[in-house]
Amino acid sequence: MKKARGLIALMVAVVTLSACVGQPEFTYVRDKAGTTYFKVPSSFTQLNANPIELYLSGEQPNSQAALLRAQRVWSTAFDQSAEPSVNHLLGSRDPFVYATVHQLTREQRDTVSLNGLRDFVLPVTEETRLLYLRQSLAAGQAPMFHHFELLGDDVLILDDGARGVRVRFNYQIGDDVQTFDHTAILDEKGATVSVMLIGCQSLCFRERGAEFDKIAGSFKLLRLPG
């Protein structure tokens, strides 16, 4: 009887160990060119970010502009919600991660700046926030983003001449305050911008800030051979 109990206990231990080994702790991600790397906990669900690109760019899906943009823009998204959705980019009780890599046009290369990196996804600088407000009012639309609060703004000096920013800020969207952690990196050639945006409601962000620091800290440029 004791041997049987011991065998059962051993089998349970093996099954438990197999389950742990079979479930990786992180999902490791690289863009299609292999130049940008990060990791997120495996509890996040990966989503097709194309609807986000169409929303942020305002382009029609079948337009020439959208087709050209798709050739130079890579993106992905991860949601930890029990019901994952790209709609959670701008509002969710659970963490949402959006990452994108842009091959800059010649015009963009000539004008990119640290403030441009700050405003790459959402209006952050005062000038861009005022422009966003004027455009919303001119279009007869109520602004989606209210009561901006800057929580942190760090300039990143990276290896081999790459540089970037990491900005944390609050926006009231609807009835909720959403916190965003935005990292944007310009490569050493000034040709590519890599961006990670992490967001969730402000209470969630305060409780899980250390976890988000690890995700943002994993967001790096990779130097390819040659």
C-alpha positions, 0 to 999 in steps of 0.5 A: 500500500505504501509503495502504491501511495509512493508511486502515485505521489511520484506520478503527480510530481512528474505531471506537475513538473512537466506542466511547469516545464511545458509552460514557458514563463515569457513570450520572446518577440522580435520584429520582422527585421530582427532588430528589436527585441522584448519579452512579455509574460506568457499569460498575455495573449498576442493579437493582430495589431493591424486594426491599431495601425489603421486607427492610429494612422487614420488610413483606409485599409485598401488605400495606397497609403496603407499599403505603403505603410504596411511595407515599412511598419511592423507591429504587434500587441499583447493583452492580459485580459480574459477577453483580449481585444485590440480595443483595450489599447486605450482603456482596460483594467488589465495590462496591454502592450503595443509594440511597433517598429517604423522604417522612417521615410526620408522626410521623417528622418530629417525631422525626428526629434526627442519630442517627436519620439514622445508623441509617436503614438499619443499626444504627450508634449504640450504643443502636440496636446494643444494641436490635438485639442484644436483638431478635435474641436475643429472637427466638431468632436469631443476630445477622447483624452482629458486631464493629462498628467506627466509622471516621468520623462527620461532621456535614454542614451544607448549603445552605438549612438542610439537614443530615446525616451521613456515617458509615463503619463496619465490620461482620463479616457471616459470615466477612467484614468489610464496610465501609459508607459511609453518607450521610443528608441531611434537607432544609431542611423536615424533610420528606425524608430522602435516603440513600446506602449504599456497601458492599464488603469491607474490603480492597476499600474500602481499595483504592478509597476515593477512588472511593467518595468521588467517588460519595458526594460526588456525592450532593446535594439539588437545589432545584426552581424554584418 
